[in-house]
Amino acid sequence: MFSQIPRIFRRPARYWLVALLLLMLIVRVVWGWSVHRQLDAQLADIRVRGEPIDPSQIIRQSVPDEENAVVIYRRAVSVLNERVDCPRNSNLEYPEYFPRPPKWMELAEASERAQAPVFALLREARQYKRAQFASSLSEQLRYLSELRAVANIINDGAEYSHLRGNDALAIERLLDSLHLGRTLAADDYVVSHLVAIGIDASTCQSIMLIAPDIAAPPETIRHLIDQLLDEKAYRDALKQVFISERVRQIQSYGDNARHNWLLAPLAERDLGRELPNLQLVVEAADCPDFAQAEKIIQRCQWEHLPYAGKYVMGYPNTTIPRYSRWFYDGIDFSPHIERGYRVLAERRLTAVALACQLYRFDYGALPQTLDQLVPAYLRTLPADPFFADGRPIGYSIKTHAPPLSGPRPMLYFDPGGGDVVPRADPIHSWYALPIQGPPVRQYRDLSRFTPPPLKKAVNKNPNQSYAPGYYSQEDNRTPQPDSE
């Protein structure tokens, strides 16, 4: 039987091995040429838009050390006394409203003494309008966590100054913290931008805590309002950070392709799938509001489901097969876009809260509607960035829950979901979203009050810590009537 087999099939095994290798080489060359051609077309589109695709095309204006705020911030990190914690940097648990418990005051007072050089350097850094960071992420990460700790120190210091009756110093420290956040936001690494968002959120929380009882010259408060509403640099940075991230991904995939010739088409094909997502993220970051950004983000096709709870935009499409995970594990940037608009909402709401206090100085009571703030206290009412129709930050006069009574004036913005009954305790900060479902209306109190002891207070003392997890639960009861 075997004698009938054509002689060509009687070749030795090495012949077939060579033939197989030759066939693989042909497939690799043709496949690689096709994938590379498709990728080149995508990169050409980016070049046509005038956007960089190579690190050398990112123009960074050199900033001399004598004009660089980052140099001063690094000095602040170097003199940080790590043996003394401020309340935010400690393991202390305490209510998110005034009055502060004795242990909080003790830690804050110790921080005042130990971190005096840090306070002085942050005041000096605020005089610098320019900043230039490290050129590599590894160098950047060495001081980001320390700068976050420095922001905690300065914001706790602002609250401590207020509680000691020195609101002029408190406002100066809040301005120092806003400058630090703005400087970090201007860096072109995503991680720096996220740290800046955290710093801004912390600063807004401190301002909201202080505002109901603030006693400072109106012109000083107006300056703080102007800084909160100055968003141009922040908005520009939100877009630039994702343009720079795209450049880094192009470089990362390119390096892998050069070092793994046989598998290079996998890396280039993977990059070709990532670039449309990154382009959509850049476009979303440039939108005037999140309502428009959300529609763009929903067109993204990420490999993984979001790693956190469900956000406003829901789950993106995940239909693309992936075979090149060893090159780069794509990151879903959708939550970062959402957080960028959230912090804009926090800043705008905080500015409106301060304007309400200026109104109270003049008229002895908070306004009945926010229209009363224009134009004497605000040029225009800041818009809620989660809507495309330009509606302003919301204002609602609620009623306190028993045993408290009387009006409860509150500002709010709507990141999605429905209205809820606000918690009975004071709300002054960016608080946890529900674990399941979309976010709920975000209320902030304009007046200061101390709630009655709750069952989760320590020994029925409202000045002591609540049990862990108390603030992560949102009240989802039926909304109560209010005046808006």
C-alpha positions in Angstrom: 0.0 0.0 0.0 2.8 2.4 0.9 4.4 1.9 -2.4 1.5 3.8 -4.0 2.1 6.9 -1.9 3.8 9.7 -4.0 7.4 10.0 -3.4 7.0 13.6 -2.2 5.3 12.3 1.0 8.3 10.1 1.7 10.5 13.0 2.5 12.4 12.8 5.8 11.0 14.6 8.9 13.5 17.4 8.7 12.1 18.3 5.4 8.6 18.8 6.9 10.0 20.7 9.8 11.7 23.1 7.5 8.6 23.4 5.4 6.5 24.1 8.4 8.9 26.8 9.6 8.9 28.4 6.2 5.1 28.4 6.1 5.0 30.0 9.6 7.5 32.6 8.4 5.4 33.5 5.4 2.2 33.7 7.6 4.1 35.9 10.1 5.4 38.2 7.4 2.0 38.6 5.7 0.1 38.9 8.9 2.6 41.3 10.4 2.5 43.5 7.3 -1.3 43.6 7.4 -1.6 44.4 11.1 1.2 47.0 10.8 -0.5 48.7 7.9 -3.8 49.0 9.9 -1.9 50.4 12.9 -0.1 52.9 10.7 -3.4 54.1 9.4 -4.7 54.7 13.0 -1.5 56.5 13.9 -1.8 58.7 10.8 -5.2 59.8 11.9 -3.8 60.9 15.2 -1.0 62.8 13.5 -3.6 64.5 11.2 -5.4 65.8 14.4 -2.1 67.3 15.4 -1.8 65.1 18.5 1.5 63.4 19.6 2.2 59.7 19.1 5.8 59.8 20.4 7.2 61.1 23.7 9.5 63.4 21.8 6.4 65.1 20.4 5.2 66.1 23.9 6.5 69.6 24.3 7.3 70.5 27.9 8.5 74.0 28.5 11.5 73.8 30.8 11.0 75.5 34.2 14.0 76.7 36.1 14.3 75.4 39.6 14.0 78.9 41.0 10.5 79.2 39.4 9.4 75.6 39.9 6.8 75.0 42.6 7.6 71.3 42.5 11.1 72.0 43.9 9.4 73.6 47.0 7.0 70.7 47.4 9.9 68.3 47.3 11.5 70.3 50.1 8.3 70.1 52.0 8.3 66.3 51.7 11.9 66.2 52.8 11.1 68.0 56.1 7.9 66.0 56.8 8.0 64.6 60.3 6.7 61.1 59.7 6.6 60.3 63.4 3.7 62.7 64.1 0.4 62.1 62.4 -2.3 64.6 61.7 -5.9 63.2 62.2 -6.3 62.4 58.5 -3.0 60.5 58.4 -3.8 58.5 61.5 -6.0 55.5 62.3 -8.3 57.7 64.3 -12.0 57.3 63.4 -14.3 60.2 64.1 -17.5 61.7 62.8 -17.3 63.7 59.6 -18.6 66.9 61.2 -17.9 69.3 64.0 -17.3 69.4 66.9 -14.1 67.4 66.8 -13.4 64.9 69.6 -10.6 65.7 72.1 -8.3 63.1 70.5 -8.7 64.8 67.1 -7.7 68.1 68.7 -4.7 66.5 70.4 -3.4 65.1 67.1 -4.0 68.3 65.2 -2.2 70.4 67.8 0.8 68.0 67.8 0.8 68.2 64.0 0.8 72.0 64.2 4.0 72.0 66.2 5.8 69.1 64.4 5.0 70.2 60.8 5.6 73.9 61.1 8.3 73.8 58.4 5.9 72.0 56.0 3.2 74.7 56.5 5.8 77.4 55.7 7.0 75.7 52.6 3.5 75.2 51.2 2.9 78.9 51.7 6.1 79.6 49.8 5.1 77.2 47.0 1.9 79.1 46.4 3.8 82.0 45.1 5.1 79.9 42.2 2.8 79.8 39.1 4.8 77.3 37.1 5.6 73.6 37.8 7.5 70.8 36.1 7.5 67.3 37.3 9.6 64.2 36.8 10.0 62.8 33.4 9.4 59.2 34.4 6.7 57.4 36.3 9.1 55.6 38.7 10.5 58.9 39.9 7.0 60.4 40.1 5.6 57.7 42.4 8.3 58.3 44.9 6.7 61.5 46.2 3.0 61.3 45.2 2.0 59.5 48.5 4.0 62.0 50.5 2.3 64.9 48.8 -1.1 63.3 49.6 0.0 63.2 53.3 1.1 66.8 53.1 -2.4 67.8 51.8 -3.9 66.0 54.7 -1.7 67.9 57.1 -2.6 71.3 55.5 -6.4 70.6 55.5 -6.4 69.4 59.0 -4.4 72.5 59.9 -7.0 74.6 58.3 -9.8 73.0 60.3 -7.7 73.3 63.5 -7.1 77.0 62.8 -10.8 77.6 62.4 -11.6 75.8 65.6 -9.1 78.0 67.4 -10.7 81.1 66.0 -8.2 82.0 63.3 -10.2 81.8 60.0 -7.8 84.1 58.2 -5.1 81.4 58.6 -7.6 78.7 57.8 -8.4 80.2 54.4 -4.7 80.7 53.6 -4.1 77.0 54.3 -7.1 76.0 52.1 -5.6 78.1 49.3 -2.3 76.3 49.8 -4.0 73.0 49.4 -5.9 74.1 46.3 -2.6 75.2 44.8 -1.1 71.8 45.5 -4.0 70.0 43.8 -3.9 72.3 40.8 -0.1 71.7 40.4 -0.5 68.0 40.6 -3.5 68.0 38.1 -1.2 69.7 35.6 1.1 66.7 35.5 0.5 64.4 32.6 0.3 61.1 34.5 -3.1 59.6 35.3 -2.0 58.7 38.8 -1.0 62.3 39.5 -4.4 63.5 38.3 -6.2 61.0 40.6 -4.1 62.2 43.6 -5.0 65.8 42.6 -8.7 64.8 42.6 -8.3 63.3 46.1 -6.6 66.5 47.4 -9.3 68.7 45.9 -12.1 66.5 47.4 -10.4 66.7 50.8 -10.0 70.5 50.5 -13.7 70.9 49.6 -14.7 68.8 52.6 -12.7 71.1 54.9 -14.2 74.2 53.4 -17.7 72.8 53.7 -17.0 72.1 57.4 -15.7 75.6 58.1 -18.2 77.5 55.9 -21.3 77.5 58.2 -19.3 79.4 60.9 -16.7 81.2 58.9 -15.5 84.6 60.2 -13.2 86.2 57.7 -13.1 89.3 55.6 -15.5 89.0 52.6 -12.7 89.8 50.1 -10.7 86.8 51.4 -13.7 84.5 51.0 -14.4 85.9 47.5 -10.8 85.0 46.6 -11.3 81.5 47.8 -14.5 81.3 45.6 -12.6 82.5 42.6 -10.0 79.8 43.1 -12.6 77.1 43.3 -14.3 78.3 40.1 -11.0 78.7 38.1 -11.3 75.5 36.1 -9.4 76.2 32.9 -6.1 74.7 33.9 -7.9 71.7 35.4 -10.0 71.1 32.3 -7.1 71.3 30.0 -5.1 68.9 32.2 -8.0 66.3 32.2 -7.7 66.0 28.4 -3.9 66.2 28.2 -3.4 63.5 30.8 -5.2 60.9 28.5 -3.3 62.2 25.4 -0.1 61.5 27.3 -1.3 58.1 28.4 -2.0 57.2 24.8 1.5 58.1 23.9 2.9 55.9 26.7 0.8 53.0 25.5 2.0 53.5 21.9 5.6 53.5 23.2 5.0 50.4 25.5 3.5 48.3 22.7 6.2 49.5 20.3 8.9 48.4 22.7 7.3 45.0 23.1 7.0 44.6 19.3 10.7 45.4 18.8 11.8 42.9 21.4 9.5 40.1 20.3 9.6 40.0 16.5 7.7 36.8 16.1 4.8 38.0 18.3 5.0 41.7 17.3 1.7 41.5 15.3 -0.1 40.5 18.5 1.2 43.6 20.3 0.3 45.8 17.3 -3.1 44.3 17.0 -3.7 44.8 20.7 -2.7 48.5 20.4 -5.0 48.8 17.4 -7.9 47.8 19.6 -6.9 50.1 22.4 -6.4 53.3 20.3 -10.1 53.8 19.5 -11.0 53.5 23.2 -8.3 56.0 24.1 -9.5 58.4 21.4 -13.0 58.2 22.9 -11.6 58.9 26.4 -9.8 62.0 25.1 -13.0 63.3 23.5 -15.0 62.6 26.7 -12.5 64.5 28.8 -12.9 67.5 26.5 -16.7 67.6 26.9 -18.3 70.6 28.8 -20.4 68.2 30.9 -20.6 64.6 31.9 -23.9 64.0 30.1 -22.1 64.4 26.8 -19.0 62.5 28.0 -21.1 59.6 29.1 -22.5 59.1 25.6 -19.0 59.0 24.2 -17.7 56.6 26.9 -20.5 54.2 26.3 -19.0 53.6 22.8 -15.8 52.2 24.3 -15.1 48.5 24.1 -13.0 47.5 27.1 -11.9 44.0 27.7 -12.8 43.9 31.4 -15.9 44.9 33.3 -15.4 47.9 35.5 -13.3 47.0 38.5 -15.5 49.0 41.0 -19.2 49.4 41.6 -21.5 50.3 38.7 -21.1 54.0 37.7 -23.5 56.2 35.8 -22.4 55.0 32.3 -23.0 51.3 33.2 -21.0 48.5 31.8 -19.2 49.1 28.5 -19.2 46.6 25.7 -16.8 43.7 26.1 -17.0 41.9 22.8 -13.4 42.0 21.6 -11.4 38.8 22.0 -7.9 39.3 23.4 -4.9 37.0 22.8 -2.0 39.3 23.8 -2.4 39.9 27.5 1.2 39.4 28.1 1.9 42.7 26.4 -0.4 45.1 28.2 -3.5 44.7 30.3 -5.8 47.4 29.1 -7.2 49.8 31.7 -10.8 51.0 31.7 -10.5 54.7 32.1 -14.3 55.3 32.3 -14.3 55.7 36.1 -11.4 58.3 35.9 -13.5 60.4 33.5 -16.5 60.3 35.9 -14.3 61.3 38.9 -13.0 64.2 36.9 -16.5 65.6 36.6 -17.4 64.7 40.2 -14.6 66.9 41.5 -15.7 69.8 39.3 -19.2 69.4 40.9 -17.6 69.4 44.4 -15.6 72.6 43.6 -18.6 74.4 42.2 -20.9 73.4 45.0 -18.3 74.5 47.6 -18.0 77.9 45.9 -21.8 78.3 46.0 -21.8 77.3 49.7 -19.3 80.1 50.4 -21.4 82.6 48.4 -24.4 81.6 50.6 -22.4 82.5 53.7 -21.5 85.9 52.2 -25.2 86.4 51.7 -25.8 85.5 55.3 -23.3 88.0 56.5 -25.3 90.8 54.8 -28.9 89.6 55.4 -28.6 87.5 58.6 -30.0 84.4 56.9 -29.3 82.0 54.1 -31.0 82.8 50.7 -34.3 81.3 49.9 -33.2 80.7 46.3 -29.8 80.7 44.7 -30.9 83.4 42.3 -30.4 85.8 45.2 -26.7 85.3 44.9 -26.4 86.7 41.4 -24.7 89.1 40.6 -23.6 90.4 44.0 -22.0 87.2 45.3 -21.6 85.1 42.1 -21.4 86.4 38.5 -23.5 83.4 37.4 -24.7 80.2 39.1 -22.3 77.3 38.4 -23.8 74.5 36.4 -24.2 71.0 37.6 -21.6 69.2 35.4 -23.7 66.0 35.2 -26.4 67.6 32.9 -26.2 69.0 29.4 -28.9 71.6 29.8 -26.9 74.0 32.0 -29.0 73.6 35.1 -27.3 75.1 38.1 -26.1 73.5 41.3 -29.3 72.5 43.2 -30.6 74.1 46.4 -33.2 72.5 48.6 -34.6 73.4 52.1 -35.3 70.1 53.8 -36.7 69.5 57.3 -34.5 68.0 60.0 -35.3 64.4 61.1 -36.7 64.1 64.7 -35.8 64.8 67.4 -34.3 67.8 65.6 -36.7 70.2 63.9 -36.7 73.2 61.6 -35.3 74.0 58.1 -32.3 72.2 56.8 -30.8 74.2 53.8 -28.8 71.9 51.5 -27.0 72.2 48.2 -26.8 69.2 45.9 -25.6 67.9 42.5 -26.9 64.8 40.6 -24.4 62.3 39.4 -27.2 59.9 38.4 -29.8 57.8 40.0 -32.7 59.1 42.1 -33.3 61.4 45.0 -33.1 60.0 48.5 -33.8 61.2 52.1 -30.4 62.7 53.3 -28.8 61.1 56.3 -29.8 62.5 59.6 -26.2 63.5 60.5 -24.5 66.5 58.9 -23.2 65.9 55.3 -20.2 68.0 54.3 -18.1 65.7 52.2 -17.8 63.5 49.1 -19.4 60.4 50.6 -19.6 56.7 49.6 -21.8 55.7 46.7 -24.2 52.8 46.9 -22.4 49.5 46.3 -25.1 48.5 43.8 -26.8 50.7 41.3 -26.2 54.2 40.1 -25.1 57.1 42.4 -27.7 59.1 44.2 -28.2 62.8 44.6 -25.3 64.3 46.6 -26.4 66.6 49.3 -24.3 69.0 51.4 -25.4 70.9 54.5 -25.1 74.6 54.6 -25.9 74.9 58.4 -24.0 73.4 61.3 -25.8 71.1 63.7 -24.9 68.2 66.0 -27.2 65.2 65.6 -28.5 63.3 68.7 -26.6 60.2 69.7 -27.2 57.2 67.4 -27.1 53.6 68.3 -23.7 53.2 66.5 -22.1 56.0 68.5 -19.5 54.9 71.1 -21.1 54.9 74.5 -23.8 57.2 73.1 -21.3 59.9 72.6 -21.7 61.7 69.2 -18.1 63.1 69.6 -16.7 59.6 69.4 -16.3 57.3 66.4 -19.0 55.5 64.7 -18.6 51.9 63.9 -16.7 51.2 60.6 -18.9 51.0 57.6 -21.6 53.4 59.0 -20.9 56.0 56.4 -20.9 53.6 53.5 -24.6 52.9 53.9 -26.9 55.3 52.0 -30.5 55.9 53.1 -32.7 54.9 50.1 -36.0 55.8 51.6 -38.7 57.7 49.7 -37.7 61.4 49.2 -39.4 63.8 51.5 -41.0 67.0 50.4 -38.8 70.0 50.2 -38.6 73.6 48.9 -36.5 74.2 45.9 
